[in-house]
Amino acid sequence: MKLIIAEKPDQGRTLASPFTVTKREGYLEIAPNRFFPKGAYMTWAIGHLTQLAPPEAYKAEWKKWSLDTLPILPDRFQYEIAKSKYKQFQIVKKLLKDPQVTEIIHAGDAGREGELIIRNIIQLSGVKKPIKRLWISSLTKKAITEGFERLLDGRQTQSLYFEAYTRACADWIVGMNASRAYSLLLKQHGMNDVFSVGRVQTPTLALIVKREHEIANFKSETFWEVIARFNIDGKVYEGKWEKEGNSRLDKQEMAERIAEFCRGKEAAVHRVKKERKVFQPPLLFNLSSLQAAANSLFKFSPKKTLDTAQSLYQKGLLSYPRSDSNYVSKEEAEAFPDILHKLKQFPAYETLVPSSVPSLLNNKRFVNSKKVSDHYAIIPTEQVKNPDQLPADERKLYDLVARRLIAAHHDPAVFDYTTVTTLVDGRAEFISKGKQLIEEGWRQVLFPSDDDKEVILPPLQEKEKGTVEDVSVKEGKTQPPKRYTEGQLITLMKTAGKHLDNEELEKTLKKTEGLGTEATRAGIITMLKERKYIEVKKNQVYATDKAKVLIAAIGEKILASPEMTARWEQRLTKIGEGEASPAEFMEQTKKMAAKVVEDAVKMSADWSFTGLDTASIQRSSYKKSSRTPLGSCVKCEGKMVDKGTFYGCSNYSKTKCDFTLSKKILGKTITQAQIKKLLSTGKTDVIKGFKKGDNTFQAALELNRQDGKIRFIFS
């Protein structure tokens, strides 16, 4: 008999859906079938059943926050069972030890974290039985059965476990030592707060603070430009004065003199340059580009995009969402005509899918097995769904992914760009630029209502002559750099701050050393918000004084270096590919953690935070309410308390328990009284005033204690 271990309960139930099952407590019993002639057990984790042990598990003196005990460097890391999930662990352990079970099928998410979650459970159980790996990129019944037909040997994915394990331990070492060091040292400067520092979050924060300083230090300057209107044999158009490629003048007097010189003078067409540009359809989505697009179009936070894509994946409608690839292999491309034929049946796509679907099998822009890593691009599965039947957020995201696939099957978009150089009195040079859409191509799919402002210049020939019909001076001001949006932060992290506003980045991203992974970037941004380092207002990211204090304290040291952290990510990836040693990486990380503490202590005497509101950086803002427990945390033995803008676990500072409950849901503030009832009974009273779009509604809230998620209950 075989034991299948999934990552989550709903995933386990989905994986068992092609078979006849009997429900048991904490697992399913699969009846004998052609895949499992002796039957099988299907059980699951509840996300991370295990967690790295706190410092005091190694040495009692490490429990107290003190500079004297730093750096904290365990010789060998220990995992322990999360107390709130102990019962499920015992169920899984009992099944693992069952003498009838002769083989384990690892069915966690097909990625690094999934690899870690399931293997940690097996390791802590003490069981050593053969392991096979279910590795699939979608949860359709077809993909599930095909996956069980071609299981991998467990050794094929073991390197990913080493990578995830090394990543977790490295993050623990850096975070534990740096957070304690900076929190204790900044407390000496009057700031009694926890300053969370991390291997990925801190260099990301440094990039945000850098932009904040660029905006604060920006000095707007006034400039003037000269605009002329020409009449060349009845053909009228405008041009802007330029000299050596620069159109801006820093003195109004000079602009007025140029304008005066040009008035009523002869104008001649000196040069006409026309260039046709062909724009290929955009690449298929990976997670980063999907998060950036959803943020730009719908103002979705990266976490919301990932959660929504995960939900669509669990329903079998989208492929694996945490993919870092924009490409598919020929096997997936062979299914595209069938997927598009099904999409064409729905009104939303009826006119968008080409009547004759071209094959992409030989199109390396989309089909390239060499560029498919663990997973292929995010695409709709063959289990096509009418988007109108999905919840609003899922509908938007599914439509976005579906349109991207449809666009890949369309012709390129073609534009003509025209640049005309006009000379006034043979001396003053004016530039006119025009743009004309020649072939709409794929743009009809992605930008059906886009108001692309075409500037069409009249047909002009070189040496044609006319007059300056009018001339004016236009005043302008230089603008500061723009704040990042949450979507741009994802791109910023992926490129380690080197590039922005370029979705394809095909050449520059080939060997990118980014911050974090596709799976972790959304969580890092969410963490920066929860820890009061950033605020998001109208999709613009602002760094708080707390963030500025921390980055000022760290200075130019390694912790704030995106390039250095990106190189760590590259080395971790090498571990996952079996090309680098986890032990060597951990030794380097331990040395770095010791150096971080040493540097912080040396620099602290010279810290200066002039211009920052350090007095407001105190934990007292939620100290009073934190003394009043509202109920028990569903992830650990801690208590849930009011932390100002959200409800969180009181054990965060001790064990980093990150369980939280939103204080505001769909525009409605959830009171402490309702949270108490939710935590004690699992359900609130009916609450009035939730808003969705233009509508308001009432519902009770229900808490799922297994995954910590809240859902609406309607009467």
FITI-836173 format. One record per residue (C-alpha): residue number from 1; z negated, x, y. Coordinates in pm, whole numbers, plus 50000, padded with zeros to 5 digits. Layout:
SITE  seq      w      u      v
SITE  NUM      Z      X      Y
...
# end
This chain:
SITE  seq      w      u      v
SITE    1  50000  50000  50000
SITE    2  50075  50114  50354
SITE    3  49868  50081  50670
SITE    4  50056  50030  50998
SITE    5  49863  50106  51318
SITE    6  50002  49969  51647
SITE    7  49880  50053  51995
SITE    8  49784  49700  52106
SITE    9  49716  49363  51938
SITE   10  50024  49188  52079
SITE   11  50242  49481  51981
SITE   12  50101  49467  51627
SITE   13  50175  49096  51601
SITE   14  50532  49154  51728
SITE   15  50591  49436  51479
SITE   16  50470  49209  51197
SITE   17  50678  48909  51313
SITE   18  50975  48972  51075
SITE   19  50738  48936  50777
SITE   20  50511  48679  50614
SITE   21  50154  48754  50722
SITE   22  49797  48636  50669
SITE   23  49556  48671  50963
SITE   24  49237  48869  50910
SITE   25  48969  48983  51154
SITE   26  49120  49275  51349
SITE   27  49432  49304  51133
SITE   28  49714  49121  50955
SITE   29  49798  49133  50586
SITE   30  50173  49156  50526
SITE   31  50301  49000  50205
SITE   32  50514  49215  49971
SITE   33  50877  49244  50084
SITE   34  51170  49480  50050
SITE   35  51021  49718  50312
SITE   36  50671  49709  50165
SITE   37  50697  49621  49794
SITE   38  50317  49635  49755
SITE   39  50251  49469  50090
SITE   40  50093  49632  50393
SITE   41  49813  49604  50648
SITE   42  49898  49580  51018
SITE   43  49614  49675  51252
SITE   44  49591  49807  51605
SITE   45  49405  49998  51870
SITE   46  49317  49825  52196
SITE   47  49481  50090  52411
SITE   48  49257  50396  52408
SITE   49  48989  50336  52144
SITE   50  48878  50695  52198
SITE   51  48795  50896  52509
SITE   52  48703  51253  52593
SITE   53  48327  51302  52575
SITE   54  48137  51345  52906
SITE   55  47995  51690  53004
SITE   56  47643  51612  52879
SITE   57  47782  51569  52526
SITE   58  47834  51945  52522
SITE   59  47529  52064  52716
SITE   60  47243  51855  52855
SITE   61  47233  52057  53178
SITE   62  47594  51960  53252
SITE   63  47493  51600  53321
SITE   64  47353  51684  53665
SITE   65  47602  51751  53942
SITE   66  47517  52102  54056
SITE   67  47717  52401  54179
SITE   68  47500  52620  53958
SITE   69  47645  52464  53639
SITE   70  48011  52508  53742
SITE   71  48258  52575  53597
SITE   72  48213  52340  53302
SITE   73  48429  52484  53024
SITE   74  48375  52341  52672
SITE   75  48474  52571  52387
SITE   76  48618  52283  52188
SITE   77  48687  51936  52324
SITE   78  48536  51629  52163
SITE   79  48659  51271  52155
SITE   80  48425  50978  52112
SITE   81  48464  50606  52050
SITE   82  48465  50381  52356
SITE   83  48152  50168  52302
SITE   84  48323  49842  52398
SITE   85  48587  49905  52128
SITE   86  48359  50031  51854
SITE   87  48402  49718  51642
SITE   88  48781  49750  51627
SITE   89  48752  50120  51545
SITE   90  48533  50036  51246
SITE   91  48793  49785  51125
SITE   92  49071  50045  51151
SITE   93  48853  50314  50991
SITE   94  48768  50089  50696
SITE   95  49138  50018  50639
SITE   96  49221  50390  50667
SITE   97  48961  50469  50397
SITE   98  49077  50185  50169
SITE   99  49177  50349  49836
SITE  100  49475  50113  49814
SITE  101  49619  50265  50132
SITE  102  49826  50565  50029
SITE  103  50034  50610  50347
SITE  104  49982  50556  50721
SITE  105  50262  50436  50948
SITE  106  50196  50544  51307
SITE  107  50340  50258  51517
SITE  108  50206  50343  51862
SITE  109  50438  50339  52164
SITE  110  50720  50585  52102
SITE  111  50593  50836  52359
SITE  112  50329  51101  52424
SITE  113  50039  50867  52500
SITE  114  50115  50646  52203
SITE  115  50117  50957  51987
SITE  116  49773  51058  52116
SITE  117  49609  50715  52087
SITE  118  49686  50661  51718
SITE  119  49641  51020  51599
SITE  120  49299  51042  51767
SITE  121  49186  50736  51569
SITE  122  49312  50884  51243
SITE  123  49146  51217  51321
SITE  124  48808  51064  51412
SITE  125  48813  50859  51092
SITE  126  48826  51183  50890
SITE  127  49111  51050  50676
SITE  128  49390  51284  50565
SITE  129  49674  51079  50423
SITE  130  50053  51115  50461
SITE  131  50179  50989  50800
SITE  132  50517  50833  50879
SITE  133  50626  50752  51233
SITE  134  50787  50429  51352
SITE  135  51001  50535  51648
SITE  136  51187  50251  51822
SITE  137  51299  50183  52177
SITE  138  51291  49803  52174
SITE  139  51087  49530  52005
SITE  140  51364  49299  51887
SITE  141  51347  49195  51521
SITE  142  51663  49395  51457
SITE  143  51514  49711  51612
SITE  144  51185  49661  51422
SITE  145  51347  49623  51080
SITE  146  51587  49911  51145
SITE  147  51288  50122  51252
SITE  148  51100  50052  50931
SITE  149  51415  50141  50735
SITE  150  51438  50489  50894
SITE  151  51080  50602  50946
SITE  152  51030  50959  51065
SITE  153  50808  51211  50894
SITE  154  50485  51235  51094
SITE  155  50535  51609  51143
SITE  156  50848  51542  51351
SITE  157  50645  51401  51641
SITE  158  50326  51604  51603
SITE  159  50420  51833  51895
SITE  160  50405  51532  52127
SITE  161  50045  51481  52017
SITE  162  49967  51844  52102
SITE  163  50124  51792  52446
SITE  164  49932  51472  52519
SITE  165  49606  51620  52389
SITE  166  49655  51939  52596
SITE  167  49743  51732  52903
SITE  168  49428  51521  52867
SITE  169  49202  51824  52819
SITE  170  49362  52015  53108
SITE  171  49321  51715  53336
SITE  172  48956  51683  53227
SITE  173  48882  52050  53304
SITE  174  49052  52052  53644
SITE  175  48925  51708  53746
SITE  176  48566  51755  53630
SITE  177  48519  52096  53796
SITE  178  48718  52042  54114
SITE  179  48577  51692  54178
SITE  180  48218  51810  54141
SITE  181  48276  52126  54347
SITE  182  48440  51954  54643
SITE  183  48208  51651  54633
SITE  184  47897  51873  54639
SITE  185  48033  52108  54907
SITE  186  48157  51827  55131
SITE  187  47817  51661  55095
SITE  188  47674  51973  55263
SITE  189  47905  51886  55554
SITE  190  47757  51536  55578
SITE  191  48000  51337  55362
SITE  192  47812  51167  55080
SITE  193  48104  51043  54873
SITE  194  48280  51128  54549
SITE  195  48595  51330  54617
SITE  196  48812  51290  54311
SITE  197  49041  51588  54262
SITE  198  49313  51607  53998
SITE  199  49586  51829  53866
SITE  200  49858  51576  53964
SITE  201  49694  51338  54212
SITE  202  49587  51610  54459
SITE  203  49928  51777  54515
SITE  204  50077  51429  54546
SITE  205  49814  51347  54807
SITE  206  49890  51677  54983
SITE  207  50254  51567  55029
SITE  208  50140  51236  55181
SITE  209  49894  51407  55417
SITE  210  50163  51657  55517
SITE  211  50388  51370  55624
SITE  212  50093  51215  55810
SITE  213  50048  51538  56007
SITE  214  50423  51557  56079
SITE  215  50408  51208  56229
SITE  216  50089  51279  56426
SITE  217  50223  51606  56568
SITE  218  50566  51469  56650
SITE  219  50655  51469  57018
SITE  220  50927  51224  57109
SITE  221  51193  51362  57339
SITE  222  51439  51168  57554
SITE  223  51808  51241  57525
SITE  224  52127  51100  57670
SITE  225  52470  51035  57519
SITE  226  52804  50961  57686
SITE  227  53006  50670  57542
SITE  228  53366  50611  57646
SITE  229  53605  50322  57578
SITE  230  53970  50422  57544
SITE  231  54292  50224  57579
SITE  232  54580  50394  57401
SITE  233  54888  50181  57449
SITE  234  54687  49861  57414
SITE  235  54478  49992  57124
SITE  236  54111  49989  57232
SITE  237  53828  50184  57066
SITE  238  53509  50373  57155
SITE  239  53408  50737  57118
SITE  240  53102  50953  57173
SITE  241  53113  51282  57367
SITE  242  53040  51587  57156
SITE  243  53030  51962  57203
SITE  244  52999  52196  56905
SITE  245  52895  51903  56688
SITE  246  52611  51789  56917
SITE  247  52630  51462  57111
SITE  248  52282  51469  57269
SITE  249  52208  51602  57617
SITE  250  51855  51681  57733
SITE  251  51932  51618  58102
SITE  252  52043  51287  58243
SITE  253  52216  51460  58536
SITE  254  52449  51645  58303
SITE  255  52534  51324  58115
SITE  256  52610  51147  58443
SITE  257  52835  51436  58554
SITE  258  53032  51423  58229
SITE  259  53068  51045  58260
SITE  260  53184  51077  58620
SITE  261  53434  51346  58526
SITE  262  53587  51120  58257
SITE  263  53623  50800  58457
SITE  264  53983  50691  58493
SITE  265  54118  51012  58341
SITE  266  54398  51050  58091
SITE  267  54295  51034  57723
SITE  268  54497  51176  57433
SITE  269  54452  51146  57059
SITE  270  54395  51508  56957
SITE  271  54322  51472  56583
SITE  272  54313  51192  56323
SITE  273  54141  51268  55994
SITE  274  54137  51006  55719
SITE  275  53943  51062  55397
SITE  276  53928  50830  55098
SITE  277  53598  50840  54906
SITE  278  53549  50703  54559
SITE  279  53196  50598  54459
SITE  280  53126  50569  54088
SITE  281  52890  50296  53962
SITE  282  52524  50408  53978
SITE  283  52357  50553  53671
SITE  284  52162  50330  53435
SITE  285  51791  50297  53512
SITE  286  51512  50527  53400
SITE  287  51158  50429  53498
SITE  288  51150  50626  53825
SITE  289  51477  50484  53956
SITE  290  51378  50132  53846
SITE  291  51045  50164  54031
SITE  292  51221  50294  54344
SITE  293  51480  50012  54336
SITE  294  51223  49737  54272
SITE  295  51007  49866  54556
SITE  296  51302  49877  54795
SITE  297  51431  49530  54702
SITE  298  51116  49334  54615
SITE  299  50833  49552  54756
SITE  300  50692  49584  54401
SITE  301  50437  49863  54367
SITE  302  50528  50118  54098
SITE  303  50246  49985  53879
SITE  304  50370  49627  53914
SITE  305  50719  49737  53813
SITE  306  50586  49923  53508
SITE  307  50360  49632  53404
SITE  308  50646  49382  53444
SITE  309  50890  49602  53253
SITE  310  50626  49648  52981
SITE  311  50590  49270  52953
SITE  312  50968  49232  52915
SITE  313  50962  49509  52654
SITE  314  50684  49332  52460
SITE  315  50902  49019  52461
SITE  316  51191  49220  52317
SITE  317  51410  49169  52626
SITE  318  51420  49525  52767
SITE  319  51424  49862  52598
SITE  320  51127  50100  52620
SITE  321  51025  50113  52990
SITE  322  50869  50461  53015
SITE  323  51202  50635  52961
SITE  324  51298  50939  53170
SITE  325  51669  50920  53076
SITE  326  51959  50755  53262
SITE  327  52185  50776  52957
SITE  328  52240  50610  52620
SITE  329  52382  50736  52293
SITE  330  52702  50594  52141
SITE  331  52495  50375  51909
SITE  332  52351  50179  52203
SITE  333  52684  50175  52390
SITE  334  52850  50004  52093
SITE  335  52624  49702  52156
SITE  336  52718  49668  52525
SITE  337  53018  49430  52479
SITE  338  52802  49190  52279
SITE  339  52519  49206  52536
SITE  340  52760  49143  52824
SITE  341  52929  48857  52636
SITE  342  52587  48690  52597
SITE  343  52498  48750  52964
SITE  344  52828  48595  53071
SITE  345  52714  48261  52926
SITE  346  52451  48230  53202
SITE  347  52550  48103  53549
SITE  348  52397  48408  53722
SITE  349  52642  48645  53552
SITE  350  52940  48425  53471
SITE  351  53158  48566  53750
SITE  352  53012  48917  53743
SITE  353  53091  49025  53387
SITE  354  53454  49148  53368
SITE  355  53686  48920  53170
SITE  356  53786  49222  52964
SITE  357  53484  49447  52909
SITE  358  53590  49814  52907
SITE  359  53435  50043  52647
SITE  360  53194  50307  52778
SITE  361  53185  50503  52452
SITE  362  53374  50797  52602
SITE  363  53229  50769  52953
SITE  364  52985  51061  52985
SITE  365  52847  50920  53307
SITE  366  52658  50667  53093
SITE  367  52696  50775  52730
SITE  368  52566  51122  52659
SITE  369  52341  51185  52359
SITE  370  52254  51534  52487
SITE  371  52085  51376  52791
SITE  372  51887  51122  52591
SITE  373  51539  51267  52538
SITE  374  51274  51062  52354
SITE  375  51431  50736  52472
SITE  376  51753  50611  52621
SITE  377  51794  50440  52960
SITE  378  51628  50105  53035
SITE  379  51877  49834  52938
SITE  380  51870  49469  52826
SITE  381  51842  49435  52448
SITE  382  52076  49226  52234
SITE  383  51802  48958  52252
SITE  384  51954  48836  52579
SITE  385  51760  48584  52789
SITE  386  51858  48349  53070
SITE  387  51667  48498  53367
SITE  388  51609  48150  53508
SITE  389  51372  48085  53215
SITE  390  51149  48382  53298
SITE  391  50848  48400  53536
SITE  392  50947  48501  53891
SITE  393  50862  48873  53875
SITE  394  51009  48916  53528
SITE  395  51322  48731  53639
SITE  396  51375  48969  53930
SITE  397  51330  49281  53721
SITE  398  51538  49156  53428
SITE  399  51817  49059  53668
SITE  400  51802  49405  53829
SITE  401  51842  49581  53493
SITE  402  52111  49341  53373
SITE  403  52316  49384  53691
SITE  404  52290  49764  53664
SITE  405  52441  49746  53315
SITE  406  52715  49507  53429
SITE  407  52796  49733  53725
SITE  408  52852  50025  53486
SITE  409  53149  49831  53343
SITE  410  53320  49784  53681
SITE  411  53568  50001  53869
SITE  412  53450  50248  54134
SITE  413  53406  50134  54496
SITE  414  53656  50287  54737
SITE  415  53609  50344  55109
SITE  416  53833  50497  55374
SITE  417  53654  50706  55636
SITE  418  53844  50785  55955
SITE  419  53743  51038  56222
SITE  420  53939  51045  56550
SITE  421  53901  51322  56808
SITE  422  54005  51215  57160
SITE  423  54043  51460  57450
SITE  424  53985  51345  57807
SITE  425  54180  51542  58067
SITE  426  54248  51795  57794
SITE  427  53885  51913  57804
SITE  428  53609  51666  57718
SITE  429  53597  51590  57344
SITE  430  53498  51248  57209
SITE  431  53450  51155  56843
SITE  432  53514  50809  56694
SITE  433  53425  50721  56335
SITE  434  53551  50428  56130
SITE  435  53477  50296  55780
SITE  436  53676  50048  55573
SITE  437  53608  49906  55225
SITE  438  53928  49931  55021
SITE  439  53807  49841  54670
SITE  440  53478  49656  54621
SITE  441  53445  49752  54254
SITE  442  53087  49760  54122
SITE  443  52944  49669  54463
SITE  444  53025  49302  54401
SITE  445  52760  49311  54127
SITE  446  52479  49496  54305
SITE  447  52547  49404  54668
SITE  448  52707  49057  54654
SITE  449  52571  48953  54995
SITE  450  52554  49297  55154
SITE  451  52664  49293  55516
SITE  452  52837  49631  55510
SITE  453  52924  49683  55874
SITE  454  53280  49807  55881
SITE  455  53395  49992  56191
SITE  456  53771  49970  56170
SITE  457  53959  50190  56413
SITE  458  54309  50088  56530
SITE  459  54608  50275  56381
SITE  460  54628  50589  56594
SITE  461  54870  50881  56587
SITE  462  54806  51234  56708
SITE  463  54937  51310  57060
SITE  464  54934  50941  57160
SITE  465  54815  50903  57520
SITE  466  54628  50645  57725
SITE  467  54337  50616  57966
SITE  468  53959  50603  57979
SITE  469  53897  50233  58033
SITE  470  53521  50264  58078
SITE  471  53243  50520  58033
SITE  472  52863  50482  58020
SITE  473  52549  50689  57967
SITE  474  52313  50577  57690
SITE  475  51947  50684  57682
SITE  476  51766  50739  57351
SITE  477  51447  50891  57205
SITE  478  51398  51112  56902
SITE  479  51209  50934  56624
SITE  480  50920  51071  56413
SITE  481  50960  51112  56037
SITE  482  50918  50784  55851
SITE  483  50619  50716  55630
SITE  484  50690  50706  55261
SITE  485  50718  50378  55076
SITE  486  50558  50347  54733
SITE  487  50904  50365  54577
SITE  488  50982  50685  54763
SITE  489  50651  50833  54643
SITE  490  50777  50797  54285
SITE  491  51092  50994  54374
SITE  492  50882  51241  54570
SITE  493  50662  51306  54267
SITE  494  50958  51336  54034
SITE  495  51119  51602  54251
SITE  496  50793  51775  54350
SITE  497  50858  51686  54714
SITE  498  51197  51855  54731
SITE  499  51427  51553  54763
SITE  500  51426  51193  54881
SITE  501  51663  50899  54934
SITE  502  51907  51005  54664
SITE  503  51882  50801  54349
SITE  504  52128  50995  54137
SITE  505  52010  51351  54201
SITE  506  52222  51448  53902
SITE  507  52248  51818  53983
SITE  508  51912  51879  54148
SITE  509  51718  51697  53877
SITE  510  51866  51881  53580
SITE  511  51578  52127  53575
SITE  512  51332  51943  53797
SITE  513  50969  52048  53786
SITE  514  50806  51720  53882
SITE  515  50453  51592  53933
SITE  516  50331  51386  53638
SITE  517  50554  51202  53391
SITE  518  50748  50876  53398
SITE  519  50452  50710  53229
SITE  520  50178  50847  53459
SITE  521  50319  50838  53814
SITE  522  50249  50470  53881
SITE  523  49890  50520  53763
SITE  524  49843  50818  53995
SITE  525  49953  50613  54299
SITE  526  49722  50328  54194
SITE  527  49438  50579  54156
SITE  528  49495  50716  54507
SITE  529  49465  50360  54641
SITE  530  49151  50279  54443
SITE  531  48982  50601  54550
SITE  532  49046  50521  54916
SITE  533  49281  50814  54974
SITE  534  49578  50602  55075
SITE  535  49639  50258  55218
SITE  536  49962  50064  55181
SITE  537  50054  49840  55473
SITE  538  50385  49655  55468
SITE  539  50501  49893  55195
SITE  540  50428  50197  55414
SITE  541  50186  50459  55276
SITE  542  49911  50584  55510
SITE  543  49671  50871  55434
SITE  544  49306  50794  55514
SITE  545  49061  51030  55684
SITE  546  48903  51086  55344
SITE  547  49238  51218  55217
SITE  548  49284  51438  55523
SITE  549  48935  51585  55480
SITE  550  48998  51674  55116
SITE  551  49339  51833  55179
SITE  552  49203  52022  55481
SITE  553  48922  52156  55260
SITE  554  49159  52263  54983
SITE  555  49401  52420  55228
SITE  556  49690  52617  55082
SITE  557  49521  52678  54749
SITE  558  49681  52608  54413
SITE  559  49540  52254  54382
SITE  560  49754  52133  54672
SITE  561  50071  52306  54551
SITE  562  50336  52065  54419
SITE  563  50548  52354  54292
SITE  564  50265  52505  54088
SITE  565  50162  52171  53939
SITE  566  50525  52099  53859
SITE  567  50544  52423  53665
SITE  568  50239  52311  53464
SITE  569  50425  51989  53381
SITE  570  50721  52193  53265
SITE  571  50497  52404  53040
SITE  572  50338  52087  52896
SITE  573  50685  51955  52819
SITE  574  50758  52280  52636
SITE  575  50445  52220  52426
SITE  576  50580  51874  52342
SITE  577  50905  52038  52231
SITE  578  50715  52285  52013
SITE  579  50822  52581  52231
SITE  580  50488  52675  52393
SITE  581  50131  52731  52278
SITE  582  49864  52469  52364
SITE  583  49589  52734  52323
SITE  584  49751  52969  52577
SITE  585  49794  52685  52825
SITE  586  49429  52581  52791
SITE  587  49309  52939  52848
SITE  588  49514  52957  53168
SITE  589  49379  52618  53277
SITE  590  49018  52731  53222
SITE  591  49077  53042  53432
SITE  592  49233  52830  53703
SITE  593  48939  52585  53703
SITE  594  48697  52875  53749
SITE  595  48912  53008  54035
SITE  596  48920  52662  54199
SITE  597  48540  52648  54206
SITE  598  48513  53006  54334
SITE  599  48768  52944  54613
SITE  600  48601  52620  54721
SITE  601  48258  52785  54753
SITE  602  48401  53078  54952
SITE  603  48599  52860  55191
SITE  604  48338  52589  55249
SITE  605  48148  52785  55519
SITE  606  48460  52787  55738
SITE  607  48564  52425  55692
SITE  608  48636  52237  56012
SITE  609  48727  51869  56029
SITE  610  48774  51827  56404
SITE  611  48947  51504  56493
SITE  612  48858  51328  56167
SITE  613  48606  51047  56130
SITE  614  48384  51220  55875
SITE  615  48088  50992  55951
SITE  616  48267  50697  55794
SITE  617  48318  50881  55466
SITE  618  48003  50764  55294
SITE  619  47932  50576  54973
SITE  620  47689  50355  55166
SITE  621  47973  50110  55232
SITE  622  47916  49968  54884
SITE  623  47577  50112  54789
SITE  624  47384  49794  54862
SITE  625  47607  49569  54656
SITE  626  47624  49826  54375
SITE  627  47253  49766  54308
SITE  628  47335  49407  54212
SITE  629  47513  49400  53873
SITE  630  47756  49110  53836
SITE  631  47795  49148  53461
SITE  632  47888  49395  53189
SITE  633  48201  49612  53197
SITE  634  48440  49521  52915
SITE  635  48535  49885  52854
SITE  636  48194  50055  52836
SITE  637  47820  49991  52865
SITE  638  47832  50001  53245
SITE  639  47776  49719  53493
SITE  640  48039  49559  53716
SITE  641  47958  49585  54086
SITE  642  48114  49495  54420
SITE  643  48287  49806  54556
SITE  644  48413  49662  54880
SITE  645  48778  49576  54822
SITE  646  48751  49534  54444
SITE  647  48499  49494  54161
SITE  648  48452  49806  53949
SITE  649  48241  49971  53683
SITE  650  47919  50142  53793
SITE  651  47987  50421  53543
SITE  652  48294  50550  53725
SITE  653  48118  50855  53870
SITE  654  47967  50941  53531
SITE  655  48237  50870  53274
SITE  656  48542  50795  53491
SITE  657  48552  50440  53348
SITE  658  48835  50288  53549
SITE  659  48795  49919  53464
SITE  660  48840  49707  53777
SITE  661  48889  49344  53875
SITE  662  49084  49246  54184
SITE  663  48886  49085  54463
SITE  664  49195  48904  54593
SITE  665  49445  48731  54363
SITE  666  49753  48557  54507
SITE  667  49593  48541  54850
SITE  668  49261  48397  54726
SITE  669  48935  48597  54745
SITE  670  48740  48580  54418
SITE  671  48370  48549  54499
SITE  672  48083  48735  54332
SITE  673  47964  48408  54183
SITE  674  48300  48350  54013
SITE  675  48309  48710  53887
SITE  676  47960  48665  53738
SITE  677  48079  48355  53554
SITE  678  48400  48527  53443
SITE  679  48208  48822  53297
SITE  680  47941  48611  53130
SITE  681  48152  48326  52989
SITE  682  48504  48469  53000
SITE  683  48621  48197  53239
SITE  684  48570  48090  53602
SITE  685  48549  47742  53748
SITE  686  48872  47594  53881
SITE  687  48957  47781  54201
SITE  688  49169  47618  54471
SITE  689  49402  47793  54714
SITE  690  49614  48037  54510
SITE  691  49948  48093  54683
SITE  692  50283  48169  54524
SITE  693  50573  48167  54764
SITE  694  50546  47853  54974
SITE  695  50338  47670  54715
SITE  696  49962  47656  54661
SITE  697  49790  47570  54333
SITE  698  49453  47560  54160
SITE  699  49353  47718  53830
SITE  700  49066  47878  53643
SITE  701  49074  48248  53558
SITE  702  49027  48368  53201
SITE  703  48939  48726  53101
SITE  704  49083  48879  52786
SITE  705  48806  49113  52670
SITE  706  49038  49312  52447
SITE  707  49283  49433  52711
SITE  708  49084  49353  53028
SITE  709  49363  49136  53173
SITE  710  49316  48811  53364
SITE  711  49534  48504  53321
SITE  712  49550  48161  53485
SITE  713  49427  47855  53298
SITE  714  49572  47527  53419
SITE  715  49408  47194  53343
# end
